[in-house]
C-alpha cells in the first residue's frame, strides 16, 4: 500500500519535470522561427539571375539533386552549363515594395487614429462622462415639471 501511494506521488512530479524540460526548447524554437521569418521579410531573395551576375555555389556543396538544393534554401539551375545548385540573389525590388507597403500601412493607421479616437470619445459606452447621471436626470425632470406648473395657468 505504501509503495502504491509513493509511486502515485512520484509519477506527476516526473511528468512535470519532463514537461518543464521540453517547454523551453519549444519556446526557443518558436522564437527562432519568428526571427527567421522577420529576417526573411526584410531580406528577400530570388533565384532569377541576370547575365552580369556571377553564380556562387551553394554552401552545402555541389552535386546535389534539385530537391536537396531547394530544401537547403538554394536555387536549382535550369540549364546544364551552369552550376547545378547556387546561392540566391538579393531582390532589391521586392524589398522596396515590402518597405513601401509597410510604411503605407503605418501611415494609414496613424491617419485613421484621430477619427477612431473622435468616434470613441463621443460614444457613451466608452466615455463615462457621456453617460447620463440618474441623479442629475431626476433634478432636471423635476425642474421642468415645476416650470410647466408655473407657466400652465398663463
Residue pairs with C-beta under 8 A, 6 or more apart in sequence:
41 98
42 95
42 98
42 99
43 90
43 95
44 90
44 91
44 94
44 95
44 98
45 88
45 89
45 90
45 91
46 88
46 89
46 90
46 91
46 94
47 75
47 76
47 88
47 89
48 89
49 55
49 89
53 89
55 77
55 82
55 83
55 86
55 87
56 86
56 87
57 83
57 85
57 86
57 87
58 64
58 69
58 72
58 74
58 75
58 83
58 85
58 86
58 87
59 74
59 87
60 68
60 72
60 74
60 85
62 83
62 84
62 85
63 84
64 72
64 74
64 84
64 85
66 76
68 85
69 75
69 76
69 84
69 85
70 76
73 88
74 85
74 86
74 87
74 88
75 85
75 86
75 87
75 88
76 84
76 85
77 83
77 84
77 85
77 86
120 126
120 127
121 127
122 130
123 130
124 130
124 131
124 132
